[in-house]
Amino acid sequence: MPWRLISLLRKDSLELTEADRQTIREACEREPESRILITHGTDTMAETGEFLSGIQGKTIVLTGALSPARFRTTDATFNLGLALGAVQSLPPGTYLAMNGTIFPAGKVRKNREAGRFETT
C-alpha cells in the first residue's frame, strides 16, 4: 500500500493551540487519503482527537508514547503498530490507539497518575 509522510507541526503537545488543531483538521480534510495516522504527544492527544471528530469519509488514528522513543524502554513501537493496524481496519471515524486499546475520540482521557489512557 503506498503512503505519504507529511510533517505538519513539530511542537510539544502542551503548546498546541486551537489554531494548530484547526491546521491539523484542515490538513486531514484536504488530503486525498481516506486513512490517516497521526503521531501526537500524549498530553493533549485526547483533545486533538475530539477536535478532529466528525470529518466525513476518513479513518483517523492518533497515537503516541507514554515513554518517548528515546528512552530505553518505550511503548512507542507497540503503539505505532497498533495504530497502523487500526487505521487499515476501522471504519471512518477518529480514534486513539494507546495501551493496546482503540478508543473512540471524545470518549477517552489520559490518566496521568496511572500512566494510561482510559474510557470516559
N, CA, C and O atoms as CSV, one atom per row, in Angstrom:
chain,resi,resn,atom,element,x,y,z
A,1,MET,N,N,0.844,-1.178,0.000
A,1,MET,CA,C,0.000,0.000,0.000
A,1,MET,C,C,0.888,1.240,0.000
A,1,MET,O,O,1.731,1.382,0.885
A,2,PRO,N,N,0.724,2.131,-0.958
A,2,PRO,CA,C,1.520,3.360,-0.963
A,2,PRO,C,C,1.107,4.283,0.195
A,2,PRO,O,O,-0.038,4.269,0.647
A,3,TRP,N,N,2.061,5.070,0.649
A,3,TRP,CA,C,1.783,6.013,1.732
A,3,TRP,C,C,2.640,7.256,1.550
A,3,TRP,O,O,3.626,7.264,0.813
A,4,ARG,N,N,2.224,8.304,2.249
A,4,ARG,CA,C,2.959,9.563,2.249
A,4,ARG,C,C,3.164,10.001,3.681
A,4,ARG,O,O,2.350,9.714,4.559
A,5,LEU,N,N,4.256,10.698,3.903
A,5,LEU,CA,C,4.548,11.265,5.211
A,5,LEU,C,C,4.518,12.781,5.085
A,5,LEU,O,O,5.201,13.363,4.243
A,6,ILE,N,N,3.715,13.407,5.935
A,6,ILE,CA,C,3.642,14.866,5.955
A,6,ILE,C,C,4.005,15.320,7.365
A,6,ILE,O,O,3.365,14.915,8.336
A,7,SER,N,N,5.023,16.154,7.475
A,7,SER,CA,C,5.400,16.733,8.762
A,7,SER,C,C,4.658,18.064,8.880
A,7,SER,O,O,5.003,19.036,8.208
A,8,LEU,N,N,3.653,18.102,9.725
A,8,LEU,CA,C,2.789,19.270,9.797
A,8,LEU,C,C,3.214,20.243,10.899
A,8,LEU,O,O,3.455,21.420,10.634
A,9,LEU,N,N,3.301,19.759,12.102
A,9,LEU,CA,C,3.709,20.591,13.237
A,9,LEU,C,C,4.759,19.828,14.028
A,9,LEU,O,O,4.684,18.606,14.158
A,10,ARG,N,N,5.693,20.521,14.533
A,10,ARG,CA,C,6.704,19.909,15.403
A,10,ARG,C,C,6.708,20.708,16.700
A,10,ARG,O,O,7.599,21.518,16.959
A,11,LYS,N,N,5.681,20.450,17.507
A,11,LYS,CA,C,5.502,21.178,18.758
A,11,LYS,C,C,5.218,20.191,19.875
A,11,LYS,O,O,4.666,19.115,19.645
A,12,ASP,N,N,5.594,20.563,21.064
A,12,ASP,CA,C,5.163,19.814,22.233
A,12,ASP,C,C,3.641,19.920,22.293
A,12,ASP,O,O,3.084,20.998,22.082
A,13,SER,N,N,2.978,18.824,22.576
A,13,SER,CA,C,1.511,18.857,22.554
A,13,SER,C,C,0.934,19.825,23.586
A,13,SER,O,O,-0.187,20.304,23.415
A,14,LEU,N,N,1.666,20.117,24.639
A,14,LEU,CA,C,1.174,21.089,25.621
A,14,LEU,C,C,1.148,22.506,25.061
A,14,LEU,O,O,0.471,23.379,25.605
A,15,GLU,N,N,1.884,22.737,23.971
A,15,GLU,CA,C,1.931,24.059,23.357
A,15,GLU,C,C,0.955,24.222,22.193
A,15,GLU,O,O,0.888,25.298,21.600
A,16,LEU,N,N,0.196,23.175,21.854
A,16,LEU,CA,C,-0.753,23.276,20.744
A,16,LEU,C,C,-1.890,24.231,21.081
A,16,LEU,O,O,-2.414,24.232,22.195
A,17,THR,N,N,-2.256,25.037,20.104
A,17,THR,CA,C,-3.351,25.995,20.257
A,17,THR,C,C,-4.556,25.518,19.442
A,17,THR,O,O,-4.473,24.544,18.693
A,18,GLU,N,N,-5.647,26.209,19.602
A,18,GLU,CA,C,-6.825,25.909,18.773
A,18,GLU,C,C,-6.498,26.108,17.294
A,18,GLU,O,O,-6.970,25.353,16.445
A,19,ALA,N,N,-5.693,27.121,16.987
A,19,ALA,CA,C,-5.285,27.361,15.597
A,19,ALA,C,C,-4.459,26.189,15.067
A,19,ALA,O,O,-4.601,25.809,13.904
A,20,ASP,N,N,-3.599,25.615,15.906
A,20,ASP,CA,C,-2.823,24.441,15.500
A,20,ASP,C,C,-3.746,23.255,15.223
A,20,ASP,O,O,-3.575,22.536,14.239
A,21,ARG,N,N,-4.711,23.066,16.094
A,21,ARG,CA,C,-5.663,21.956,15.886
A,21,ARG,C,C,-6.480,22.187,14.612
A,21,ARG,O,O,-6.806,21.236,13.901
A,22,GLN,N,N,-6.802,23.421,14.332
A,22,GLN,CA,C,-7.514,23.740,13.092
A,22,GLN,C,C,-6.635,23.418,11.885
A,22,GLN,O,O,-7.131,22.916,10.876
A,23,THR,N,N,-5.344,23.701,11.979
A,23,THR,CA,C,-4.397,23.376,10.906
A,23,THR,C,C,-4.375,21.867,10.659
A,23,THR,O,O,-4.372,21.418,9.513
A,24,ILE,N,N,-4.359,21.093,11.740
A,24,ILE,CA,C,-4.372,19.626,11.613
A,24,ILE,C,C,-5.677,19.173,10.965
A,24,ILE,O,O,-5.670,18.334,10.065
A,25,ARG,N,N,-6.786,19.726,11.421
A,25,ARG,CA,C,-8.083,19.344,10.866
A,25,ARG,C,C,-8.160,19.667,9.369
A,25,ARG,O,O,-8.599,18.839,8.570
A,26,GLU,N,N,-7.734,20.864,9.004
A,26,GLU,CA,C,-7.776,21.257,7.587
A,26,GLU,C,C,-6.901,20.350,6.729
A,26,GLU,O,O,-7.267,20.017,5.601
A,27,ALA,N,N,-5.748,19.951,7.259
A,27,ALA,CA,C,-4.878,19.034,6.511
A,27,ALA,C,C,-5.567,17.681,6.324
A,27,ALA,O,O,-5.500,17.094,5.243
A,28,CYS,N,N,-6.220,17.191,7.358
A,28,CYS,CA,C,-6.939,15.909,7.250
A,28,CYS,C,C,-8.071,16.003,6.234
A,28,CYS,O,O,-8.290,15.076,5.455
A,29,GLU,N,N,-8.780,17.108,6.245
A,29,GLU,CA,C,-9.885,17.293,5.297
A,29,GLU,C,C,-9.386,17.469,3.868
A,29,GLU,O,O,-10.014,16.987,2.926
A,30,ARG,N,N,-8.272,18.151,3.706
A,30,ARG,CA,C,-7.747,18.500,2.386
A,30,ARG,C,C,-7.073,17.327,1.675
A,30,ARG,O,O,-7.246,17.157,0.468
A,31,GLU,N,N,-6.324,16.534,2.394
A,31,GLU,CA,C,-5.545,15.466,1.764
A,31,GLU,C,C,-6.472,14.400,1.197
A,31,GLU,O,O,-7.527,14.129,1.772
A,32,PRO,N,N,-6.090,13.792,0.073
A,32,PRO,CA,C,-6.980,12.841,-0.599
A,32,PRO,C,C,-7.095,11.483,0.095
A,32,PRO,O,O,-8.051,10.747,-0.151
A,33,GLU,N,N,-6.142,11.145,0.952
A,33,GLU,CA,C,-6.183,9.836,1.599
A,33,GLU,C,C,-7.386,9.712,2.518
A,33,GLU,O,O,-7.785,10.670,3.180
A,34,SER,N,N,-7.951,8.526,2.545
A,34,SER,CA,C,-9.088,8.278,3.428
A,34,SER,C,C,-8.647,7.667,4.761
A,34,SER,O,O,-9.456,7.533,5.680
A,35,ARG,N,N,-7.377,7.300,4.868
A,35,ARG,CA,C,-6.845,6.708,6.100
A,35,ARG,C,C,-5.615,7.504,6.528
A,35,ARG,O,O,-4.636,7.608,5.789
A,36,ILE,N,N,-5.689,8.072,7.753
A,36,ILE,CA,C,-4.651,8.983,8.226
A,36,ILE,C,C,-4.201,8.552,9.620
A,36,ILE,O,O,-5.022,8.358,10.517
A,37,LEU,N,N,-2.891,8.406,9.789
A,37,LEU,CA,C,-2.299,8.085,11.085
A,37,LEU,C,C,-1.505,9.309,11.538
A,37,LEU,O,O,-0.667,9.824,10.798
A,38,ILE,N,N,-1.776,9.768,12.760
A,38,ILE,CA,C,-1.127,10.961,13.297
A,38,ILE,C,C,-0.355,10.579,14.558
A,38,ILE,O,O,-0.917,10.010,15.493
A,39,THR,N,N,0.944,10.901,14.573
A,39,THR,CA,C,1.692,10.765,15.821
A,39,THR,C,C,1.562,12.086,16.568
A,39,THR,O,O,1.641,13.162,15.976
A,40,HIS,N,N,1.360,11.984,17.874
A,40,HIS,CA,C,0.986,13.154,18.667
A,40,HIS,C,C,1.483,12.964,20.083
A,40,HIS,O,O,1.493,11.844,20.593
A,41,GLY,N,N,1.892,14.033,20.718
A,41,GLY,CA,C,2.230,13.975,22.138
A,41,GLY,C,C,1.015,13.570,22.945
A,41,GLY,O,O,-0.105,13.970,22.629
A,42,THR,N,N,1.225,12.785,23.979
A,42,THR,CA,C,0.092,12.216,24.706
A,42,THR,C,C,-0.601,13.184,25.658
A,42,THR,O,O,-1.731,12.926,26.071
A,43,ASP,N,N,0.051,14.296,26.019
A,43,ASP,CA,C,-0.570,15.194,26.994
A,43,ASP,C,C,-1.888,15.783,26.504
A,43,ASP,O,O,-2.811,15.963,27.299
A,44,THR,N,N,-1.997,16.088,25.207
A,44,THR,CA,C,-3.238,16.685,24.691
A,44,THR,C,C,-3.805,15.916,23.493
A,44,THR,O,O,-4.618,16.446,22.736
A,45,MET,N,N,-3.372,14.671,23.330
A,45,MET,CA,C,-3.852,13.861,22.206
A,45,MET,C,C,-5.371,13.676,22.247
A,45,MET,O,O,-6.019,13.715,21.201
A,46,ALA,N,N,-5.937,13.478,23.411
A,46,ALA,CA,C,-7.389,13.291,23.521
A,46,ALA,C,C,-8.135,14.536,23.033
A,46,ALA,O,O,-9.165,14.418,22.370
A,47,GLU,N,N,-7.625,15.719,23.356
A,47,GLU,CA,C,-8.269,16.956,22.929
A,47,GLU,C,C,-8.201,17.109,21.403
A,47,GLU,O,O,-9.183,17.499,20.771
A,48,THR,N,N,-7.048,16.802,20.821
A,48,THR,CA,C,-6.927,16.892,19.363
A,48,THR,C,C,-7.828,15.870,18.693
A,48,THR,O,O,-8.473,16.179,17.691
A,49,GLY,N,N,-7.882,14.665,19.225
A,49,GLY,CA,C,-8.762,13.640,18.666
A,49,GLY,C,C,-10.213,14.093,18.652
A,49,GLY,O,O,-10.916,13.917,17.657
A,50,GLU,N,N,-10.656,14.672,19.750
A,50,GLU,CA,C,-12.028,15.174,19.817
A,50,GLU,C,C,-12.241,16.300,18.804
A,50,GLU,O,O,-13.300,16.379,18.181
A,51,PHE,N,N,-11.251,17.166,18.636
A,51,PHE,CA,C,-11.337,18.271,17.678
A,51,PHE,C,C,-11.467,17.753,16.242
A,51,PHE,O,O,-12.103,18.393,15.405
A,52,LEU,N,N,-10.868,16.600,15.961
A,52,LEU,CA,C,-10.917,16.028,14.611
A,52,LEU,C,C,-12.169,15.187,14.356
A,52,LEU,O,O,-12.422,14.788,13.220
A,53,SER,N,N,-12.940,14.918,15.382
A,53,SER,CA,C,-14.154,14.109,15.226
A,53,SER,C,C,-15.097,14.762,14.225
A,53,SER,O,O,-15.185,15.987,14.137
A,54,GLY,N,N,-15.786,13.934,13.485
A,54,GLY,CA,C,-16.793,14.427,12.555
A,54,GLY,C,C,-16.295,14.659,11.144
A,54,GLY,O,O,-17.078,15.060,10.283
A,55,ILE,N,N,-15.017,14.422,10.874
A,55,ILE,CA,C,-14.530,14.539,9.499
A,55,ILE,C,C,-15.082,13.352,8.720
A,55,ILE,O,O,-14.808,12.199,9.053
A,56,GLN,N,N,-15.845,13.636,7.704
A,56,GLN,CA,C,-16.553,12.592,6.960
A,56,GLN,C,C,-15.628,11.823,6.020
A,56,GLN,O,O,-14.736,12.399,5.396
A,57,GLY,N,N,-15.857,10.512,5.929
A,57,GLY,CA,C,-15.173,9.675,4.957
A,57,GLY,C,C,-13.711,9.392,5.242
A,57,GLY,O,O,-12.993,8.922,4.360
A,58,LYS,N,N,-13.258,9.667,6.451
A,58,LYS,CA,C,-11.850,9.451,6.794
A,58,LYS,C,C,-11.758,8.594,8.056
A,58,LYS,O,O,-12.546,8.741,8.990
A,59,THR,N,N,-10.784,7.706,8.054
A,59,THR,CA,C,-10.418,6.977,9.265
A,59,THR,C,C,-9.132,7.612,9.760
A,59,THR,O,O,-8.102,7.557,9.089
A,60,ILE,N,N,-9.200,8.216,10.937
A,60,ILE,CA,C,-8.068,8.949,11.507
A,60,ILE,C,C,-7.711,8.297,12.836
A,60,ILE,O,O,-8.570,8.133,13.703
A,61,VAL,N,N,-6.449,7.927,12.997
A,61,VAL,CA,C,-5.982,7.312,14.233
A,61,VAL,C,C,-4.797,8.114,14.759
A,61,VAL,O,O,-3.813,8.325,14.050
A,62,LEU,N,N,-4.903,8.552,15.998
A,62,LEU,CA,C,-3.812,9.256,16.671
A,62,LEU,C,C,-3.123,8.283,17.623
A,62,LEU,O,O,-3.778,7.455,18.256
A,63,THR,N,N,-1.819,8.385,17.719
A,63,THR,CA,C,-1.072,7.568,18.665
A,63,THR,C,C,0.141,8.330,19.150
A,63,THR,O,O,0.532,9.338,18.562
A,64,GLY,N,N,0.724,7.851,20.209
A,64,GLY,CA,C,1.910,8.468,20.780
A,64,GLY,C,C,2.566,7.486,21.719
A,64,GLY,O,O,2.332,6.280,21.635
A,65,ALA,N,N,3.382,7.997,22.610
A,65,ALA,CA,C,4.095,7.150,23.559
A,65,ALA,C,C,4.089,7.787,24.941
A,65,ALA,O,O,4.397,8.969,25.092
A,66,LEU,N,N,3.740,7.004,25.932
A,66,LEU,CA,C,3.836,7.486,27.299
A,66,LEU,C,C,5.296,7.568,27.717
A,66,LEU,O,O,5.678,8.425,28.513
A,67,SER,N,N,6.109,6.665,27.170
A,67,SER,CA,C,7.564,6.703,27.350
A,67,SER,C,C,8.173,6.997,25.989
A,67,SER,O,O,8.104,6.149,25.099
A,68,PRO,N,N,8.759,8.158,25.798
A,68,PRO,CA,C,9.270,8.534,24.476
A,68,PRO,C,C,10.244,7.513,23.886
A,68,PRO,O,O,10.892,6.763,24.616
A,69,ALA,N,N,10.335,7.496,22.568
A,69,ALA,CA,C,11.169,6.536,21.844
A,69,ALA,C,C,12.640,6.645,22.223
A,69,ALA,O,O,13.377,5.668,22.090
A,70,ARG,N,N,13.085,7.804,22.689
A,70,ARG,CA,C,14.495,7.952,23.058
A,70,ARG,C,C,14.825,7.222,24.365
A,70,ARG,O,O,16.000,7.050,24.691
A,71,PHE,N,N,13.804,6.791,25.118
A,71,PHE,CA,C,14.041,6.042,26.350
A,71,PHE,C,C,14.380,4.599,25.999
A,71,PHE,O,O,14.010,4.100,24.936
A,72,ARG,N,N,15.084,3.944,26.903
A,72,ARG,CA,C,15.470,2.548,26.659
A,72,ARG,C,C,14.248,1.645,26.564
A,72,ARG,O,O,14.183,0.779,25.692
A,73,THR,N,N,13.296,1.838,27.442
A,73,THR,CA,C,12.043,1.087,27.405
A,73,THR,C,C,10.946,2.054,26.983
A,73,THR,O,O,10.718,3.068,27.643
A,74,THR,N,N,10.266,1.740,25.882
A,74,THR,CA,C,9.243,2.640,25.362
A,74,THR,C,C,8.063,1.844,24.824
A,74,THR,O,O,8.201,0.693,24.409
A,75,ASP,N,N,6.926,2.472,24.842
A,75,ASP,CA,C,5.729,1.883,24.240
A,75,ASP,C,C,5.485,2.426,22.836
A,75,ASP,O,O,4.469,2.112,22.215
A,76,ALA,N,N,6.414,3.238,22.333
A,76,ALA,CA,C,6.235,3.900,21.032
A,76,ALA,C,C,6.044,2.903,19.900
A,76,ALA,O,O,5.103,3.039,19.119
A,77,THR,N,N,6.902,1.917,19.794
A,77,THR,CA,C,6.836,0.953,18.696
A,77,THR,C,C,5.544,0.148,18.745
A,77,THR,O,O,4.896,-0.049,17.717
A,78,PHE,N,N,5.168,-0.313,19.925
A,78,PHE,CA,C,3.931,-1.075,20.070
A,78,PHE,C,C,2.728,-0.232,19.675
A,78,PHE,O,O,1.871,-0.692,18.920
A,79,ASN,N,N,2.654,0.992,20.176
A,79,ASN,CA,C,1.508,1.859,19.878
A,79,ASN,C,C,1.433,2.198,18.395
A,79,ASN,O,O,0.343,2.263,17.827
A,80,LEU,N,N,2.581,2.415,17.767
A,80,LEU,CA,C,2.595,2.701,16.332
A,80,LEU,C,C,2.079,1.499,15.539
A,80,LEU,O,O,1.303,1.671,14.599
A,81,GLY,N,N,2.491,0.305,15.900
A,81,GLY,CA,C,1.984,-0.901,15.238
A,81,GLY,C,C,0.488,-1.065,15.432
A,81,GLY,O,O,-0.226,-1.416,14.493
A,82,LEU,N,N,0.009,-0.815,16.642
A,82,LEU,CA,C,-1.422,-0.871,16.931
A,82,LEU,C,C,-2.175,0.133,16.069
A,82,LEU,O,O,-3.216,-0.192,15.498
A,83,ALA,N,N,-1.657,1.339,15.974
A,83,ALA,CA,C,-2.308,2.397,15.191
A,83,ALA,C,C,-2.318,2.058,13.706
A,83,ALA,O,O,-3.302,2.322,13.015
A,84,LEU,N,N,-1.240,1.481,13.216
A,84,LEU,CA,C,-1.173,1.108,11.802
A,84,LEU,C,C,-2.218,0.048,11.472
A,84,LEU,O,O,-2.890,0.139,10.445
A,85,GLY,N,N,-2.357,-0.942,12.321
A,85,GLY,CA,C,-3.402,-1.946,12.118
A,85,GLY,C,C,-4.788,-1.343,12.211
A,85,GLY,O,O,-5.676,-1.692,11.433
A,86,ALA,N,N,-4.976,-0.438,13.162
A,86,ALA,CA,C,-6.280,0.195,13.362
A,86,ALA,C,C,-6.688,1.049,12.173
A,86,ALA,O,O,-7.827,0.971,11.712
A,87,VAL,N,N,-5.759,1.867,11.671
A,87,VAL,CA,C,-6.109,2.779,10.574
A,87,VAL,C,C,-6.464,2.000,9.307
A,87,VAL,O,O,-7.218,2.490,8.466
A,88,GLN,N,N,-5.923,0.788,9.170
A,88,GLN,CA,C,-6.211,-0.019,7.990
A,88,GLN,C,C,-7.507,-0.821,8.118
A,88,GLN,O,O,-8.045,-1.286,7.113
A,89,SER,N,N,-8.011,-0.988,9.334
A,89,SER,CA,C,-9.150,-1.890,9.515
A,89,SER,C,C,-10.423,-1.252,10.079
A,89,SER,O,O,-11.498,-1.842,9.969
A,90,LEU,N,N,-10.326,-0.081,10.670
A,90,LEU,CA,C,-11.501,0.540,11.288
A,90,LEU,C,C,-12.343,1.298,10.258
A,90,LEU,O,O,-11.830,1.747,9.233
A,91,PRO,N,N,-13.635,1.433,10.542
A,91,PRO,CA,C,-14.483,2.249,9.670
A,91,PRO,C,C,-14.182,3.728,9.864
A,91,PRO,O,O,-13.490,4.094,10.815
A,92,PRO,N,N,-14.687,4.585,8.983
A,92,PRO,CA,C,-14.451,6.021,9.151
A,92,PRO,C,C,-14.810,6.505,10.551
A,92,PRO,O,O,-15.800,6.081,11.146
A,93,GLY,N,N,-13.989,7.389,11.046
A,93,GLY,CA,C,-14.149,7.937,12.388
A,93,GLY,C,C,-12.786,8.370,12.883
A,93,GLY,O,O,-11.791,8.240,12.170
A,94,THR,N,N,-12.738,8.883,14.100
A,94,THR,CA,C,-11.486,9.321,14.700
A,94,THR,C,C,-11.263,8.521,15.974
A,94,THR,O,O,-12.165,8.373,16.798
A,95,TYR,N,N,-10.041,8.007,16.122
A,95,TYR,CA,C,-9.711,7.089,17.202
A,95,TYR,C,C,-8.349,7.420,17.790
A,95,TYR,O,O,-7.530,8.085,17.155
A,96,LEU,N,N,-8.114,6.944,19.022
A,96,LEU,CA,C,-6.799,6.972,19.640
A,96,LEU,C,C,-6.365,5.536,19.859
A,96,LEU,O,O,-7.158,4.711,20.312
A,97,ALA,N,N,-5.125,5.229,19.546
A,97,ALA,CA,C,-4.561,3.892,19.732
A,97,ALA,C,C,-3.470,3.978,20.796
A,97,ALA,O,O,-2.378,4.484,20.538
A,98,MET,N,N,-3.772,3.484,21.983
A,98,MET,CA,C,-2.826,3.537,23.101
A,98,MET,C,C,-3.071,2.347,24.018
A,98,MET,O,O,-4.194,1.858,24.133
A,99,ASN,N,N,-2.018,1.894,24.662
A,99,ASN,CA,C,-2.113,0.854,25.690
A,99,ASN,C,C,-2.764,-0.426,25.186
A,99,ASN,O,O,-3.414,-1.121,25.967
A,100,GLY,N,N,-2.613,-0.760,23.913
A,100,GLY,CA,C,-3.229,-1.968,23.373
A,100,GLY,C,C,-4.725,-1.847,23.171
A,100,GLY,O,O,-5.406,-2.855,22.986
A,101,THR,N,N,-5.245,-0.638,23.204
A,101,THR,CA,C,-6.680,-0.399,23.096
A,101,THR,C,C,-6.950,0.689,22.064
A,101,THR,O,O,-6.180,1.639,21.921
A,102,ILE,N,N,-8.047,0.530,21.357
A,102,ILE,CA,C,-8.522,1.561,20.434
A,102,ILE,C,C,-9.668,2.289,21.125
A,102,ILE,O,O,-10.649,1.668,21.535
A,103,PHE,N,N,-9.541,3.594,21.253
A,103,PHE,CA,C,-10.563,4.415,21.905
A,103,PHE,C,C,-11.219,5.325,20.876
A,103,PHE,O,O,-10.516,5.929,20.066
A,104,PRO,N,N,-12.546,5.443,20.882
A,104,PRO,CA,C,-13.182,6.453,20.023
A,104,PRO,C,C,-12.836,7.846,20.548
A,104,PRO,O,O,-12.885,8.085,21.754
A,105,ALA,N,N,-12.489,8.754,19.655
A,105,ALA,CA,C,-12.190,10.127,20.068
A,105,ALA,C,C,-13.405,10.720,20.773
A,105,ALA,O,O,-14.549,10.444,20.412
A,106,GLY,N,N,-13.135,11.527,21.771
A,106,GLY,CA,C,-14.204,12.153,22.539
A,106,GLY,C,C,-14.667,11.296,23.707
A,106,GLY,O,O,-15.497,11.735,24.503
A,107,LYS,N,N,-14.141,10.076,23.822
A,107,LYS,CA,C,-14.541,9.176,24.907
A,107,LYS,C,C,-13.324,8.593,25.609
A,107,LYS,O,O,-13.338,7.457,26.082
A,108,VAL,N,N,-12.263,9.406,25.665
A,108,VAL,CA,C,-11.017,8.928,26.249
A,108,VAL,C,C,-10.305,10.075,26.953
A,108,VAL,O,O,-10.444,11.238,26.574
A,109,ARG,N,N,-9.544,9.728,27.979
A,109,ARG,CA,C,-8.729,10.716,28.677
A,109,ARG,C,C,-7.431,10.055,29.106
A,109,ARG,O,O,-7.351,8.836,29.261
A,110,LYS,N,N,-6.416,10.892,29.294
A,110,LYS,CA,C,-5.146,10.406,29.812
A,110,LYS,C,C,-5.195,10.466,31.330
A,110,LYS,O,O,-5.430,11.525,31.912
A,111,ASN,N,N,-4.973,9.320,31.968
A,111,ASN,CA,C,-4.880,9.249,33.418
A,111,ASN,C,C,-3.390,9.336,33.753
A,111,ASN,O,O,-2.677,8.334,33.702
A,112,ARG,N,N,-2.936,10.520,34.088
A,112,ARG,CA,C,-1.509,10.744,34.343
A,112,ARG,C,C,-1.011,9.962,35.556
A,112,ARG,O,O,0.109,9.452,35.556
A,113,GLU,N,N,-1.845,9.872,36.585
A,113,GLU,CA,C,-1.444,9.166,37.797
A,113,GLU,C,C,-1.215,7.681,37.530
A,113,GLU,O,O,-0.251,7.103,38.033
A,114,ALA,N,N,-2.093,7.059,36.743
A,114,ALA,CA,C,-1.982,5.626,36.442
A,114,ALA,C,C,-1.078,5.353,35.250
A,114,ALA,O,O,-0.689,4.208,35.018
A,115,GLY,N,N,-0.737,6.394,34.488
A,115,GLY,CA,C,0.124,6.232,33.320
A,115,GLY,C,C,-0.523,5.455,32.187
A,115,GLY,O,O,0.097,4.583,31.579
A,116,ARG,N,N,-1.790,5.786,31.910
A,116,ARG,CA,C,-2.502,5.097,30.832
A,116,ARG,C,C,-3.674,5.936,30.348
A,116,ARG,O,O,-4.055,6.922,30.980
A,117,PHE,N,N,-4.240,5.528,29.214
A,117,PHE,CA,C,-5.458,6.144,28.689
A,117,PHE,C,C,-6.646,5.309,29.125
A,117,PHE,O,O,-6.550,4.087,29.249
A,118,GLU,N,N,-7.781,5.988,29.361
A,118,GLU,CA,C,-8.983,5.314,29.840
A,118,GLU,C,C,-10.213,5.871,29.142
A,118,GLU,O,O,-10.232,7.023,28.710
A,119,THR,N,N,-11.229,5.042,29.040
A,119,THR,CA,C,-12.516,5.468,28.509
A,119,THR,C,C,-13.185,6.397,29.509
A,119,THR,O,O,-13.133,6.167,30.717
A,120,THR,N,N,-13.816,7.455,28.992
A,120,THR,CA,C,-14.532,8.389,29.886
A,120,THR,C,C,-16.007,8.054,29.890
A,120,THR,O,O,-16.789,8.715,30.573
